Amino acid sequence: MSDISTSPQDQKMFGHPKGLFYLFFAELWERFSFYGMRALLTLYMVQEIFKALVERDTATAIVYASYGSLVYASTVIGGQISDKILGMRSSIFLGGILMAIGHFVLAIENDIAFFLALAFIIMGNGFFKPNISTFVGSLYEEGDVKKDSGFTIFYMGINIGGWIAPLLCGWLAAEYGWHYGFGLAGIGMLTGLIFFWSGIKKNVFGDKGLPPNQEVYEKKVMGLPQKTLIPVLSVLAVPVIAYVLSSYKAIAGGESFLGDETIVGLIFKIIGIVVIIYLGNIMFKATVEERKKLFMAVLITFFMTMFWGFHELSGSVITLFASRNVALDGIMTASQTNSLNSMFIIILAIPISLLWAFLSKRNLNPRTPYKFGLGLVLAGASFYILSISGASADENGMVPFAYLLVMYFIISVGELFMSPVGLSKITDLSPKRIVAFMMGIWFLSSAYAFQIVGFISKQLAIESTDANVGGLETLGVYTDGFELIAMYSVGAGLVVLLFGPLMKKLMGNVH
């Protein structure tokens, strides 16, 4: 008879469930793979996949935006399948394996392989990402005061992965070739899965994360048990997603029956209309108090979408700006600049959380609307820094690296003002009967953010027959674009701050 406890709460490390640290390393390596690949993606498309196209920047913008939107939208579906059929363990394994396949397929020098690889990563992320975060919460008993600090430790793993991955994958890609960088990302994903598997073998998760209903898990549909059918359908969906992603060809060439619209963009517009109608119906039936809070939940989601839309330009337009117009002088490569945001988050997370604690003791901690307003103003300020960098450009149109460093510092502060509080406020403001629906909307907001990324990236696309275009040819396009982004972001932030008192009233007792 085994004497190993089946309760994860009984196995402690530094006062936390032991399973937390296995999930910490699993997520660290998964994020290593994700951000390592993302750091290379835009430059790889511009310099390799689409190098023969004059509209290479436009094609890259379309594919990057579609990929980003589908990556985040897939988490809503993956989370539902996990809750109803697979359970968290099986979902994490399935997602991790699909993502690892995607990263390794990226290491194959072939255009078809490229789109299949992105599709594998989209499918895998849908199963992996929402479940590992939920798994962390399940390790703690209801009301455990250490739960928040447990999530802080876990999210530190995310940022460590996001910090070191661009540095290592970017270095490998620069020294030995793109596919070595992508291959290292794949190894990172496998490493994460090994950590997770070892946690299961050591029983640190107890009975957590198992299928919610074994009968449903084993139930046969179309002749296959659902535990087998879902992985089969996931793999069969890969070529379909790859086809959707490759639809850039018609749009970049001006031949699409949809005009300038992508298939992914059209799908998200339809989803948006359906969500608005459904929300309108909910608000119509809600009480006055519920309606006020729900309106605020929608507003918070809208402003967060705008913030992420500007923030996620770091993997596209800002990476291209770094490559074409920043004097990196051997400090780091353009792909490695993707590590700066995570680096600043690691440095600033504890000081800013201590600042909120300090202000709370003096009843000066700003309410959520003011934090959101300040976050948007800071995002705008970060792009304003880039917009004025042109004044310091040398004769070759290259600006000092310091501008990029300051930009990432400011936008990281803005992120810490907004991101940590957003999710908890959605749960507080939403009526209990639709919390799950509103959480889905919150996760979809990141998908819609990439539609903003795609729109801006297409506006700032450089059309040239020169694959190595840069310098004075591109500087003005980028700095003018950054100035416009700064104006929109600061403007939105000031509107939020101006209407802060009204928003506070609408939120009622929610801080």
Secondary structure, DSSP 8 states (H G I E B T S, - for coil): -----S-GGGSEETTEEHHHHHHHHHHHHHHHHHHHHHHHHHHHIIIIITTT-TTHHHHHHHHHHHHHHHHHHHHHHHHHHIIIIIHHHHHHHHHHHHHHHHHHHHTS--HHHHHHHHHHHHHHHHHHHHHHHHHHHHTS-TT-TTHHHHHHHHHHHHHHHHHHHHHHHHHHHHHH-HHHHHHHHHHHHHHHHHHHHHHHHTTTTTTTT--S-HHHHH-EETTEEHHHHHHHHHHHHHHHHHHHHTTHHHHHTT--TTTT--HHHHHHHHHHHHHHHHHHHHHHHS-HHHHHHHHHHHHHHHHHHHHHHHHGGGGTHHHHHHHHHEE-TTS--TGGGGHHHHHHHHHHHHHHHHHHHHHHHTT----HHHHHHHHHHHHHHHHHHHHTGGGG--TTS-EEHHHHHHHHHHHHHHHHHHHHHHHHHHHHHS-GGGHHHHHHHHHHHHHHHHHHHHHHHHHT----S-TT--THHHHHHHHHHHHHHHHHHHHHHHHHHHTHHHHHHHHTT--
